[in-house]
Amino acid sequence: MPAEPQFHAVVPDAKDLGRVLAAIAAKRLNIPVDRRLPLEQAGEAQALADVGQRRGKTILLTAP
């Protein structure tokens, strides 16, 4: 039986960011990734987000 999704709101400060990173590293938090695109395709990534055609986060890559 799959686990129920949980949603977390994080205030952007160093303490909360550290807790989120620790949860990801411990595999207690799963971030679904839909696709990875080069930074040059940021416009395409935004267009996909605007129309809701993604099933996870879009990661913009700054290096190959």
C-alpha positions in Angstrom: 0.0 0.0 0.0 1.6 3.4 -1.0 2.2 6.0 1.6 0.0 9.0 1.8 1.7 12.1 0.4 2.7 14.7 2.9 3.1 18.4 2.2 5.6 20.6 4.0 5.9 24.4 4.1 9.3 25.7 4.8 10.3 29.2 5.9 13.5 29.9 3.8 16.1 30.1 6.5 19.2 28.0 7.1 17.7 25.9 10.0 14.7 24.8 8.0 16.7 24.2 4.9 19.1 22.0 6.8 16.1 19.9 8.1 14.8 19.5 4.6 18.1 18.4 3.2 18.6 16.0 6.1 15.1 14.5 5.4 16.0 14.1 1.7 19.4 12.5 2.5 17.7 10.1 5.0 15.2 9.2 2.3 12.3 10.4 4.5 11.3 12.9 1.9 10.9 12.0 -1.7 10.9 14.8 -4.3 9.4 13.5 -7.6 11.3 14.8 -10.6 9.5 15.1 -13.9 12.4 16.2 -16.1 15.8 17.9 -16.2 16.4 20.6 -18.7 19.4 22.8 -19.5 19.1 26.3 -18.2 18.7 27.5 -21.8 15.3 25.9 -21.8 14.0 27.7 -18.8 11.2 29.2 -20.9 10.0 25.7 -21.9 10.1 24.7 -18.2 8.0 27.7 -17.3 5.5 27.0 -20.1 5.1 23.4 -18.9 4.5 24.6 -15.3 1.9 27.2 -16.5 -0.2 24.6 -18.2 0.2 21.9 -15.6 1.9 19.4 -17.9 4.3 17.9 -15.4 4.2 15.1 -12.8 6.9 16.4 -10.5 9.6 19.0 -10.3 11.5 20.4 -13.3 15.2 20.7 -12.6 17.1 23.4 -14.5 20.7 22.3 -15.1 23.5 24.9 -15.1 26.2 22.5 -16.3 26.3 19.4 -18.6 
